[in-house]
Amino acid sequence: MKNDRTLLQIKSAAALILPMGGVFELSTIEVDQSFLSDAERALIETWAVPRQQEFAAGRLCARRGLAALGRPAVPLLRDADGLPLWPPGVVGSITHSRGIAAAALRPADGPDTLLGLDLEKTNRLSAAASRRVLHPREVGFAAGDQRRASVLFSLKEAFYKAQFPRWRTPGNFHDLALSVDLAAGRAVVVDLAPCFDPILAGLEFRFCLVDDYVLSLCWSEAA
């Protein structure tokens, strides 16, 4: 069971970095799965138990988020790429990390309303993984620093999750370089590979550090 204080701190910190109109929910993965619809149960019936738990906890957070937006708490199925099928007028993102699930949602006016969420531990990224994450322009900021490299990893995960539903561009970590302001909890794009639409260089990035977690959000200002 995760420390309740840590969960409360993550939720409080998330409230300070959400986009306008956004909501955030989180939970441990030990949840009663009876709320899942038959269709959702069918999606996960062959999965290993830990994946089933993560799925259920993520869907529970999503339902709570929908309720917070005044929307019906409908089942969330998946598209061909495994992404949640959000109801019309809503965009969202779900993340899991070491026994915690979380979801962020916001009202959407159209396909250009983007939102990506990621939660990571800051003490698990290996040196080899860090090298795969860091763009050459980020090495001076994060080389040899596991915590800083983890922040970049999480921000990039949030970026990919924000853009993928709209453009379906896989990319890799070296296709994006960010300049990070640790004190302000913000980042900006300083280099973007041509595989991405140039409009993505203007996305907003926010993050917060809570104990040994980093929570990252990426979104478009269009809403």
C-alpha positions as CSV (number, residue, x, y, z in Angstrom):
1,M,0.0,0.0,0.0
2,K,1.4,3.4,-1.0
3,N,1.9,6.0,1.7
4,D,-1.3,8.0,2.0
5,R,0.7,11.2,2.6
6,T,2.5,10.7,-0.7
7,L,-0.8,10.1,-2.6
8,L,-2.3,13.3,-1.1
9,Q,0.8,15.3,-1.9
10,I,0.8,14.1,-5.5
11,K,-2.9,15.0,-5.9
12,S,-2.4,18.4,-4.3
13,A,0.6,19.1,-6.5
14,A,-1.3,18.0,-9.6
15,A,-4.0,20.5,-8.9
16,L,-1.4,23.3,-9.3
17,I,-0.2,22.3,-12.7
18,L,-3.4,21.2,-14.5
19,P,-4.5,23.1,-17.6
20,M,-7.6,25.3,-17.3
21,G,-10.7,23.2,-16.8
22,G,-8.6,20.0,-16.2
23,V,-9.2,17.4,-13.5
24,F,-6.9,14.8,-11.9
25,E,-7.6,11.6,-10.0
26,L,-5.3,8.9,-8.7
27,S,-5.6,5.6,-6.8
28,T,-3.6,2.7,-5.7
29,I,-4.1,-0.3,-8.0
30,E,-5.8,-2.4,-5.3
31,V,-9.4,-1.5,-6.2
32,D,-12.7,-3.3,-6.4
33,Q,-13.2,-4.2,-10.1
34,S,-16.9,-4.8,-9.9
35,F,-17.6,-1.4,-11.6
36,L,-16.0,-2.5,-14.9
37,S,-18.5,-3.2,-17.7
38,D,-18.7,-6.6,-19.4
39,A,-16.9,-5.1,-22.4
40,E,-14.1,-3.8,-20.3
41,R,-13.7,-7.2,-18.5
42,A,-13.6,-8.9,-21.9
43,L,-10.6,-6.7,-22.9
44,I,-8.5,-7.8,-19.9
45,E,-9.6,-11.4,-19.2
46,T,-6.4,-12.9,-20.6
47,W,-4.1,-10.4,-19.0
48,A,-1.8,-11.1,-16.0
49,V,-3.3,-10.0,-12.7
50,P,-1.0,-6.9,-12.3
51,R,-2.0,-5.6,-15.7
52,Q,-5.7,-6.2,-14.9
53,Q,-5.3,-4.3,-11.6
54,E,-3.6,-1.3,-13.4
55,F,-6.3,-1.3,-16.0
56,A,-9.1,-1.3,-13.5
57,A,-7.5,1.4,-11.3
58,G,-6.9,3.6,-14.4
59,R,-10.5,3.2,-15.5
60,L,-11.7,4.0,-11.9
61,C,-9.7,7.3,-12.0
62,A,-11.1,8.0,-15.5
63,R,-14.6,7.5,-14.3
64,R,-14.0,9.8,-11.3
65,G,-12.6,12.4,-13.6
66,L,-15.6,12.2,-15.9
67,A,-17.9,12.7,-12.9
68,A,-15.8,15.7,-11.9
69,L,-16.4,17.2,-15.3
70,G,-20.1,16.6,-15.0
71,R,-20.1,13.8,-17.5
72,P,-21.6,10.3,-17.3
73,A,-19.1,7.7,-15.9
74,V,-19.2,5.6,-19.0
75,P,-17.1,2.5,-19.8
76,L,-13.8,3.2,-21.6
77,L,-12.9,0.7,-24.3
78,R,-9.8,0.9,-26.5
79,D,-9.0,1.7,-30.1
80,A,-6.7,-0.4,-32.4
81,D,-3.6,1.2,-30.8
82,G,-4.8,0.5,-27.3
83,L,-5.7,4.1,-26.5
84,P,-8.8,4.8,-24.3
85,L,-11.9,5.8,-26.3
86,W,-12.9,9.0,-24.5
87,P,-16.5,10.2,-24.9
88,P,-17.1,13.1,-27.2
89,G,-16.1,16.5,-25.8
90,V,-13.5,15.0,-23.5
91,V,-9.7,14.3,-23.8
92,G,-7.8,12.4,-21.2
93,S,-4.7,10.5,-20.4
94,I,-4.0,7.6,-18.0
95,T,-0.7,6.6,-16.4
96,H,0.5,3.9,-14.0
97,S,3.7,3.7,-11.9
98,R,4.7,1.2,-9.2
99,G,1.3,0.5,-7.8
100,I,-0.3,3.9,-8.5
101,A,-2.7,4.8,-11.3
102,A,-3.8,8.3,-12.3
103,A,-5.9,10.0,-14.9
104,A,-6.1,13.6,-16.1
105,L,-9.0,14.9,-18.2
106,R,-10.2,18.2,-19.7
107,P,-13.0,19.4,-21.9
108,A,-12.2,19.2,-25.6
109,D,-13.4,21.4,-28.5
110,G,-11.9,19.2,-31.2
111,P,-9.0,17.0,-32.2
112,D,-6.4,19.8,-31.5
113,T,-7.2,19.8,-27.8
114,L,-4.3,17.6,-26.5
115,L,-3.4,16.2,-23.1
116,G,-0.7,13.9,-21.9
117,L,0.0,12.6,-18.4
118,D,2.9,10.6,-16.9
119,L,3.9,9.5,-13.5
120,E,7.4,8.0,-12.9
121,K,9.7,7.1,-10.1
122,T,12.8,9.2,-10.0
123,N,15.2,6.6,-8.7
124,R,14.8,3.8,-11.2
125,L,16.3,5.0,-14.5
126,S,19.5,3.3,-15.3
127,A,22.5,5.0,-16.9
128,A,22.0,3.0,-20.1
129,A,18.3,4.1,-20.2
130,S,19.3,7.7,-19.5
131,R,21.5,7.7,-22.6
132,R,18.6,6.5,-24.7
133,V,16.4,9.3,-23.3
134,L,18.7,12.3,-23.5
135,H,18.9,14.3,-26.6
136,P,22.4,15.8,-27.2
137,R,21.1,19.2,-26.2
138,E,19.9,17.8,-22.8
139,V,23.2,16.1,-21.8
140,G,24.6,19.2,-20.0
141,F,21.4,19.4,-17.9
142,A,21.0,15.7,-16.9
143,A,24.0,13.6,-17.7
144,G,24.9,11.6,-14.6
145,D,21.9,12.9,-12.7
146,Q,19.2,10.2,-12.3
147,R,16.6,12.5,-11.0
148,R,17.0,15.1,-13.8
149,A,17.0,12.4,-16.4
150,S,13.8,10.9,-14.9
151,V,12.2,14.3,-15.2
152,L,13.1,14.5,-18.9
153,F,11.9,10.9,-19.4
154,S,8.5,11.7,-17.8
155,L,8.0,14.9,-19.7
156,K,8.7,13.2,-23.0
157,E,6.3,10.4,-22.1
158,A,3.7,13.0,-21.5
159,F,4.5,14.7,-24.8
160,Y,4.1,11.4,-26.8
161,K,0.9,10.6,-25.0
162,A,-0.5,14.1,-25.8
163,Q,0.3,14.0,-29.5
164,F,-0.2,10.4,-30.4
165,P,-4.0,10.3,-30.4
166,R,-4.1,13.1,-33.0
167,W,-1.1,12.3,-35.2
168,R,-0.2,8.7,-34.4
169,T,3.5,9.6,-34.7
170,P,5.6,7.1,-32.6
171,G,8.9,8.9,-32.6
172,N,11.7,8.3,-30.1
173,F,13.3,10.1,-27.2
174,H,16.0,11.7,-29.4
175,D,13.4,13.3,-31.6
176,L,12.6,15.9,-28.9
177,A,14.8,18.1,-26.8
178,L,13.5,20.1,-23.9
179,S,14.9,22.9,-21.8
180,V,13.8,22.3,-18.2
181,D,13.4,24.8,-15.4
182,L,13.5,22.7,-12.2
183,A,12.6,25.6,-9.9
184,A,9.5,26.6,-11.9
185,G,8.4,23.1,-12.8
186,R,8.2,24.0,-16.5
187,A,9.8,22.9,-19.8
188,V,9.9,24.2,-23.3
189,V,10.7,22.5,-26.6
190,V,14.1,23.5,-28.0
191,D,14.4,20.9,-30.8
192,L,11.8,18.9,-32.6
193,A,12.4,16.3,-35.3
194,P,10.6,16.8,-38.7
195,C,8.6,13.6,-38.1
196,F,6.4,15.8,-35.8
197,D,4.0,18.5,-36.8
198,P,5.8,21.9,-36.0
199,I,2.7,23.0,-34.0
200,L,3.8,20.6,-31.3
201,A,6.8,22.8,-30.5
202,G,4.3,25.1,-28.8
203,L,2.9,22.6,-26.3
204,E,2.8,23.5,-22.6
205,F,4.8,21.4,-20.2
206,R,4.4,21.3,-16.4
207,F,5.8,18.9,-13.8
208,C,6.1,18.5,-10.0
209,L,8.4,16.4,-7.9
210,V,6.9,14.6,-4.8
211,D,9.1,12.4,-2.8
212,D,10.6,10.0,-5.3
213,Y,8.0,10.6,-8.0
214,V,7.7,13.0,-10.9
215,L,4.3,13.9,-12.3
216,S,4.3,15.5,-15.8
217,L,1.6,17.1,-17.9
218,C,1.7,18.2,-21.5
219,W,-1.1,20.0,-23.3
220,S,-2.2,22.3,-26.1
221,E,-3.5,25.7,-25.2
222,A,-6.5,25.2,-27.6
223,A,-9.5,24.2,-25.6
